[in-house]
Amino acid sequence: MWSLKEVIAGVFLAVAGLVATVIAIGVRAIFRNFASRPAPSPNLGDNTPHVTIIRPIKGVEPRLYDCIAASFRQNYPQDKISIRLCLENDTDPAYPILQRVLEDFPGIDARILFEVDDLALGTTPNMGPNPKIRNLSRAYREARGDIVWIVDCNVWMAKGVLGRMVAKLKGHNVGGDNIPYKFVHQLPIVVDLIDYSTPVAADGQPLLAASSVEDDDSDHLGGEGGSHDNPKVWAQGGGRLDEMFMATSHAKFYSAINTSRLAPCAVGKSTMFCKTQLDHATDPALNPKIPRGKSLPTGVDYFSHNICEDHMIGDVLWNAEFAGYRNHGLVWGDIAVQPMSDMSVKAYAARRSRWLRARKFTVLSATIFEPFTESFVFATYFTFAITTLRIYGIPPTWPARVITWLTTITVWMLVDFLGYRHLHSGVTMEVDEDTPRFARGSMNRDGIKSRKFSEFLAAWIVREALALPIWAYAVVFGNTVNWRGRRFRIRRDTTVEALDPEEEERSRQVPTPELERGSSQNKQRVD
């Protein structure tokens, strides 16, 4: 007969087995599906569908020109592409950069749309406060063709990505099956541009200078990160922590969930779907799974009362029934690359807190379970389990526990190191003269060199050590976030309310990274 302590140990051991299995699935998927450059997409000729690329933008991001220009450089028939760059108004500091992009690519149907000019926002019944949805609402509403590709402004993608995403969405995979998907997306990674041994960014550009293709007003990366009042690592090290998180913990579980296809899992950096299907899925008259009586608009506007709109779009399409379609498809081999620069450690913690708060009521069970998937917590309850259960023969002494804990942490760290190096190697990247240095990968010519193990280890330890405190602060101690310069309270039904100025002062809130970073041009991030 087991004692209560042994029963608890048995439960912990089962949880550890589940987590280890999920990690194994994710790691296997990463090494298997990101092993070589993906094949070119099939040439559909006259049957090539039209795609509207929507890029919501607020403020100047690191290497913004390169990221936006990537949409214009896609190997896809130019007459089948429409690009809509969405800004709040023409005072946004990103506006001159977008104008330059349009001047450099005159042969594509591309326009800059201002939110302030969208009269429909004021006449659409029950339009919510979500600033990103309001920003791209017109572009979605007026989209040419049926396929919509929404890409955050701080994301770079290779030239063949559009063709392969369309092929997967429509079921035209080379050498694969012909079953279409309702929703396709990419695995994102972050590349930190900061070289902590020098006063310049890792892509060779001074922190206060522009990108290689932009002039001085387009990509200022100074501000708080350049302050001499704080050590450089504290003031600018948040980008390295984000890089670490996205290529280790996030990549493993993102790949595992999308391999098993047991539940929807999309972070929203780069997502593609059919407009007609989303309109259908958000119409209660056509989709019985949608609650009636709320009188919400359809399409992307349906999510204007939510703040975790990327996940919820995928969730609604996942649950909508379309005969002959699979749910979600991750486009293996194609990585969405986000350059990062001048983010403080405090800003990283704020960003992770906002991310957790935004989704804690949307996927509550996954959010509550998340600490059990972090290395330090995992090693603790796993060590307790196998030193408590006598069948393993490990004595319940402190020396044995310490050795077991350290061994578990070491194995976990080495697995993360291998996966991190692989995703940042650039082995799947299509590299040409237009590929920016941050996206080339360590194994390709002129790419950012692979991080030294000592750099990796330092960032890994800090990231892992911060995971539980950030989770506790975000999940337990508040429901408000600051996003795109506005403050919102997240309700338990996953909707949000914008806070008035007086209430903002009274409420606990999580500041977003853009408000922690000193640069006036790069202070309003959209991720």
C-alpha positions in Angstrom: 0.0 0.0 0.0 1.5 3.3 -1.1 1.7 6.2 1.3 0.3 9.6 0.4 3.8 10.8 -0.4 4.3 7.9 -2.8 1.0 8.6 -4.5 2.0 12.2 -5.0 5.4 11.0 -6.3 3.6 8.7 -8.7 1.5 11.5 -10.1 4.6 13.7 -10.5 6.3 10.9 -12.3 3.4 10.5 -14.7 3.4 14.2 -15.4 7.2 14.1 -16.0 6.7 11.2 -18.4 4.0 13.2 -20.3 6.2 16.3 -20.5 9.2 14.3 -21.6 7.2 12.6 -24.3 5.9 15.9 -25.7 9.5 17.3 -25.7 10.7 14.2 -27.6 8.0 14.7 -30.2 8.9 18.3 -30.6 12.7 17.8 -30.8 12.2 15.0 -33.3 10.0 17.2 -35.4 12.5 20.0 -35.4 15.4 17.9 -36.5 13.3 15.9 -39.0 11.4 18.8 -40.6 14.0 21.5 -40.5 16.8 19.3 -42.0 17.1 20.8 -45.5 15.8 23.5 -47.7 12.2 23.0 -48.7 11.4 22.1 -52.3 10.0 24.9 -54.5 6.3 25.2 -54.6 4.5 23.8 -57.7 3.8 26.1 -60.6 0.0 26.4 -60.8 0.0 28.5 -63.9 -3.4 30.0 -64.6 -4.8 28.4 -61.5 -2.5 30.4 -59.2 -4.8 31.9 -56.6 -4.6 35.6 -55.7 -3.2 36.4 -52.2 -3.6 39.5 -50.2 -0.7 40.1 -47.8 -1.7 42.2 -44.8 1.0 43.7 -42.6 -0.2 45.6 -39.5 2.4 48.2 -38.5 2.9 50.5 -35.6 6.2 52.2 -35.0 9.7 51.4 -36.4 10.9 47.9 -35.7 14.5 46.7 -36.1 15.3 46.2 -39.8 11.7 47.2 -40.7 12.6 47.8 -44.4 14.0 44.3 -44.8 11.0 42.7 -43.1 8.4 44.6 -45.2 10.4 44.3 -48.4 10.4 40.5 -48.0 6.7 40.5 -48.9 7.5 42.2 -52.2 10.3 39.7 -53.1 8.2 36.6 -53.0 8.7 34.1 -55.9 5.0 34.3 -56.8 3.3 35.9 -59.9 3.2 39.6 -59.2 -0.2 40.0 -60.7 -1.5 37.5 -58.1 -0.3 39.5 -55.1 -1.8 42.5 -53.3 0.0 44.0 -50.4 -1.7 46.2 -47.8 0.5 48.0 -45.3 -1.7 49.2 -42.4 -0.9 52.2 -40.2 -3.0 54.3 -37.8 -2.1 57.5 -39.5 0.6 59.3 -41.5 2.3 60.6 -38.4 3.6 57.1 -37.6 7.4 57.1 -37.9 7.3 54.0 -40.0 5.4 55.9 -42.8 8.5 57.2 -44.6 10.0 53.7 -44.7 6.8 52.2 -46.1 6.8 54.9 -48.8 10.3 54.0 -49.7 9.4 50.3 -50.0 6.6 51.2 -52.4 8.9 53.3 -54.5 11.4 50.5 -54.7 8.8 47.9 -55.8 6.4 49.8 -58.2 5.3 46.7 -60.1 3.1 45.2 -57.3 -0.4 46.1 -56.2 0.6 47.7 -52.9 -1.1 50.4 -50.8 -0.7 52.0 -47.4 -4.0 52.1 -45.6 -4.6 54.5 -42.7 -6.9 53.4 -39.9 -8.1 57.0 -39.4 -9.5 56.9 -42.9 -11.6 53.8 -42.3 -15.1 55.1 -41.9 -16.5 51.6 -41.4 -14.9 51.3 -38.0 -17.4 53.8 -36.7 -20.4 52.2 -38.4 -19.7 48.5 -37.8 -22.0 47.3 -35.0 -20.3 46.1 -31.9 -16.8 46.8 -33.1 -14.4 46.2 -30.3 -11.3 48.0 -29.1 -8.5 45.6 -30.2 -6.1 48.0 -31.9 -4.5 45.4 -34.2 -7.8 44.3 -35.5 -8.9 47.8 -36.1 -5.7 48.5 -37.8 -6.1 45.7 -40.4 -9.9 45.6 -40.6 -10.1 47.6 -43.9 -7.3 45.6 -45.6 -9.2 42.3 -44.7 -12.6 43.7 -45.7 -11.3 44.9 -49.1 -9.0 41.9 -49.8 -8.6 40.9 -53.4 -9.2 37.2 -53.9 -9.9 34.7 -51.1 -6.5 34.0 -49.5 -5.3 36.3 -46.8 -1.8 36.2 -45.4 -1.4 38.2 -42.2 2.3 38.8 -41.3 3.5 41.0 -38.4 5.6 43.9 -39.5 8.7 42.6 -37.6 8.9 39.3 -39.4 11.1 38.4 -42.3 10.4 35.4 -44.6 12.3 33.8 -47.5 11.2 34.3 -51.1 9.6 30.9 -51.5 7.4 31.0 -48.4 4.3 32.4 -50.0 4.2 29.7 -52.7 4.7 26.9 -50.2 2.1 28.3 -47.8 -0.4 28.6 -50.6 0.4 25.0 -51.7 -0.1 23.7 -48.2 -3.4 25.7 -47.7 -4.8 24.5 -51.0 -3.4 20.9 -51.0 -0.9 21.2 -53.8 2.1 19.9 -51.9 5.0 18.6 -54.0 5.5 14.9 -53.2 2.8 15.1 -50.5 -0.9 14.6 -50.1 -3.5 16.8 -51.8 -5.6 17.5 -48.7 -6.2 21.3 -48.1 -6.0 23.0 -44.8 -8.2 25.6 -43.1 -5.2 27.5 -41.6 -1.4 27.4 -42.2 1.4 29.1 -40.3 5.1 29.2 -39.7 7.4 28.5 -36.8 8.9 31.8 -35.6 12.3 32.4 -34.1 14.0 35.6 -32.8 17.5 36.7 -33.8 19.1 39.2 -31.3 21.2 41.7 -33.2 23.2 42.8 -30.2 26.9 41.9 -29.9 27.7 42.3 -26.3 31.4 42.5 -26.8 31.2 45.6 -29.0 29.1 48.8 -29.2 27.5 47.8 -32.5 24.7 45.5 -33.5 25.5 41.9 -34.5 24.6 42.6 -38.2 27.5 45.1 -38.3 25.4 48.2 -38.0 26.0 50.8 -35.2 23.1 50.8 -32.8 22.2 54.3 -33.7 22.4 53.8 -37.4 20.0 52.6 -40.0 19.7 49.3 -41.7 22.0 48.7 -44.6 19.2 49.7 -47.0 17.7 52.5 -44.9 18.8 56.0 -44.1 19.3 57.5 -40.7 15.6 58.2 -40.0 14.4 54.7 -40.5 15.8 52.3 -38.0 17.1 54.0 -34.9 18.0 51.4 -32.4 19.2 53.6 -29.5 17.3 54.8 -26.5 17.3 53.0 -23.2 19.5 50.3 -24.5 22.3 52.7 -25.1 22.1 54.3 -21.7 25.3 54.4 -19.7 23.3 54.2 -16.5 22.7 50.5 -16.8 25.0 47.6 -17.6 24.7 46.7 -21.3 23.4 43.2 -20.6 20.6 44.4 -18.4 19.7 47.3 -20.7 19.8 45.2 -23.9 19.8 41.6 -22.9 16.1 41.0 -23.3 16.5 40.3 -27.0 18.9 37.4 -26.2 16.4 36.0 -23.6 13.6 36.2 -26.2 15.8 34.5 -28.8 16.5 31.8 -26.3 12.8 31.3 -25.4 11.6 31.1 -29.0 14.3 28.6 -30.1 14.1 26.3 -27.1 11.0 26.1 -24.9 8.6 27.6 -27.4 9.9 25.8 -30.5 9.8 22.4 -28.8 6.2 22.6 -27.6 5.0 24.5 -30.7 6.4 21.8 -32.9 5.1 18.9 -30.8 1.6 20.2 -30.6 1.5 20.9 -34.3 2.9 17.4 -35.0 0.3 15.7 -32.9 -2.5 18.0 -34.1 -4.4 17.4 -30.8 -5.2 21.1 -30.3 -4.8 24.4 -32.1 -1.5 26.1 -31.5 -0.6 29.2 -33.5 1.4 32.2 -32.3 0.3 34.4 -35.1 3.5 35.8 -36.6 2.7 34.5 -40.0 -0.7 33.0 -40.7 -2.7 32.2 -43.8 -6.3 31.3 -44.4 -9.3 31.8 -46.7 -11.4 34.8 -46.1 -14.6 33.0 -47.1 -14.0 30.3 -44.5 -13.3 32.8 -41.7 -16.4 34.8 -42.6 -18.4 31.6 -42.6 -16.9 30.4 -39.3 -17.7 33.6 -37.5 -21.3 33.9 -38.7 -23.7 32.3 -36.2 -26.2 31.8 -39.0 -23.8 29.5 -40.8 -21.7 28.1 -37.9 -23.8 26.6 -35.1 -20.8 26.5 -32.8 -20.7 30.3 -32.6 -22.8 31.8 -29.8 -25.9 33.5 -30.9 -27.2 36.8 -29.6 -24.0 38.7 -29.4 -24.5 40.4 -32.8 -20.8 40.6 -33.5 -19.3 41.4 -36.9 -17.9 38.6 -39.0 -14.4 38.0 -40.3 -11.4 39.4 -38.4 -13.7 42.0 -36.8 -15.4 39.2 -34.9 -12.2 39.2 -32.7 -12.1 42.9 -32.1 -13.2 42.3 -28.5 -10.4 39.9 -27.8 -6.7 40.5 -27.4 -5.4 37.1 -28.2 -6.9 37.4 -31.7 -4.2 35.3 -33.5 -4.8 32.2 -31.5 -8.6 32.7 -31.5 -8.7 33.0 -35.3 -7.0 29.7 -35.5 -9.2 28.2 -32.8 -12.4 29.2 -34.6 -11.2 27.8 -37.9 -10.1 24.6 -36.1 -13.6 24.0 -34.7 -15.5 25.0 -37.8 -16.5 22.1 -40.0 -15.4 22.2 -43.6 -15.7 18.9 -45.4 -12.4 17.7 -46.9 -10.2 20.1 -45.0 -7.6 19.5 -42.3 -7.4 21.8 -39.4 -4.0 23.5 -39.0 -0.8 23.0 -41.0 2.6 24.1 -39.9 4.7 24.9 -43.0 7.8 22.8 -42.0 11.1 24.1 -43.2 10.1 27.7 -43.5 11.0 29.8 -40.5 9.6 33.2 -39.7 12.5 35.3 -38.5 12.1 38.3 -36.2 15.1 40.5 -35.7 15.4 42.0 -32.2 17.5 44.8 -30.9 17.8 47.0 -27.9 15.3 45.2 -25.6 16.0 45.4 -21.9 15.6 42.4 -19.6 12.7 44.3 -17.9 11.0 44.7 -21.3 11.4 41.0 -22.0 9.7 40.1 -18.7 7.0 42.6 -19.5 6.4 41.1 -23.0 6.2 37.5 -21.6 3.8 38.7 -18.9 1.6 40.3 -21.5 1.7 37.2 -23.6 0.7 35.0 -20.6 -2.1 37.4 -19.5 -3.5 37.7 -23.0 -4.0 33.9 -23.2 -4.6 32.8 -19.7 -8.3 32.8 -20.0 -8.2 31.7 -23.6 -6.3 28.5 -22.9 -6.5 28.4 -19.1 -5.6 24.7 -18.7 -2.4 25.1 -20.8 -1.4 28.3 -19.0 -1.9 26.7 -15.5 0.1 23.6 -16.6 3.0 25.7 -18.2 5.3 25.8 -15.1 5.4 22.0 -15.2 7.0 22.2 -18.6 9.9 24.5 -17.5 13.2 22.9 -16.7 13.8 24.0 -13.1 10.3 23.0 -12.0 10.4 19.8 -14.0 13.7 18.8 -12.5 12.4 19.5 -9.0 9.2 17.3 -9.1 10.9 14.6 -11.2 13.7 14.4 -8.6 11.2 14.2 -5.8 9.4 11.4 -7.7 12.3 9.1 -8.4 13.9 9.6 -5.1 10.6 8.9 -3.3 9.5 5.8 -5.2 11.7 2.9 -4.0 11.5 1.0 -7.2 14.2 3.1 -8.7 16.7 2.4 -5.9 17.7 6.1 -5.6 18.0 7.0 -1.9 15.9 10.0 -0.7 19.0 11.8 0.6 20.0 15.4 -0.2 23.2 14.4 -2.1 21.2 12.0 -4.3 18.6 14.6 -4.9 21.1 17.3 -5.8 22.9 14.9 -8.3 19.6 13.9 -9.8 18.4 17.5 -10.1 21.7 18.7 -11.7 21.7 15.7 -14.1 18.2 16.4 -15.2 19.0 20.1 -15.8 22.1 19.2 -17.7 20.3 16.8 -20.1 17.5 19.4 -20.6 20.1 22.1 -21.3 22.0 20.0 -23.9 18.8 19.1 -25.7 17.9 22.8 -25.8 21.4 23.7 -27.0 21.3 21.2 -29.9 17.8 22.4 -31.0 18.8 26.1 -30.7 21.9 25.6 -32.8 19.9 23.7 -35.4 17.2 26.3 -35.8 19.7 29.1 -36.0 22.0 27.3 -38.4 20.1 28.4 -41.5 20.1 24.9 -42.9 16.6 25.4 -44.4 17.1 29.0 -45.4 16.9 30.1 -49.0 19.8 32.5 -49.2 20.5 35.0 -52.0 21.8 38.5 -52.4 18.6 39.9 -50.8 18.8 37.8 -47.7 19.7 40.1 -44.7 22.5 38.9 -42.5 20.2 38.2 -39.5 18.2 35.7 -41.5 21.1 33.8 -43.2 21.9 31.5 -40.3 25.3 30.6 -38.8 26.2 28.0 -41.4 25.6 30.3 -44.4 28.1 32.8 -45.8 27.9 36.2 -44.1 25.4 35.0 -41.5 25.6 35.8 -37.8 28.1 33.5 -36.2 26.8 30.8 -34.0 26.7 31.8 -30.3 29.5 30.5 -28.1 28.4 27.8 -25.7 29.2 30.2 -22.8 26.9 32.8 -24.3 24.2 30.2 -24.8 24.5 28.9 -21.2 24.4 32.3 -19.6 21.2 33.3 -21.5 19.7 29.8 -21.0 20.1 29.9 -17.2 18.7 33.4 -16.9 15.7 32.6 -19.2 15.0 29.4 -17.2 15.4 31.1 -13.8 13.0 33.9 -14.8 10.3 31.6 -16.2 8.5 30.8 -13.0 8.6 34.3 -11.5 7.3 35.8 -14.7 4.5 33.2 -14.9 3.5 33.9 -11.3 3.4 37.6 -11.8 1.5 37.5 -15.0 -1.1 34.8 -14.1 -1.6 35.4 -10.4 -1.2 39.2 -9.9 -3.3 40.9 -12.4 -5.4 41.0 -15.6 -4.4 44.2 -17.3 -1.9 44.7 -20.1 -0.5 47.6 -22.1 -0.6 47.0 -25.8 0.1 49.4 -28.7 0.1 52.3 -26.4 -3.2 51.5 -24.8 -4.2 49.7 -21.6 -6.8 46.9 -21.4 -8.3 44.7 -18.8 -8.8 41.1 -19.8 -12.1 39.6 -18.7 -12.7 36.0 -17.8 -14.7 35.5 -21.0 -11.5 36.4 -22.9 -12.9 39.8 -24.0 -11.1 43.0 -23.2 -12.1 46.5 -22.2 -10.1 49.6 -22.8 -9.3 51.5 -19.6 -10.0 55.2 -19.2 -7.1 57.4 -18.1 -8.3 57.6 -14.5 -8.7 53.9 -14.2 -5.4 53.3 -15.9 -3.7 55.1 -13.0 -5.5 53.0 -10.4 -5.0 49.6 -12.1 -2.1 47.2 -11.9 -0.9 46.7 -15.4 1.9 45.1 -17.3 3.9 47.6 -19.5 4.8 46.3 -22.9 8.4 46.2 -24.1 7.9 49.2 -26.4 7.2 51.4 -23.5 10.3 50.2 -21.7 12.6 50.8 -24.6 13.8 54.4 -24.9 13.6 54.8 -28.7 10.8 57.0 -29.8 10.7 55.4 -33.2 10.8 51.8 -32.1 8.6 52.1 -29.0 5.3 50.7 -30.3 5.8 47.0 -31.1 3.0 44.9 -32.5 4.1 41.4 -31.4 
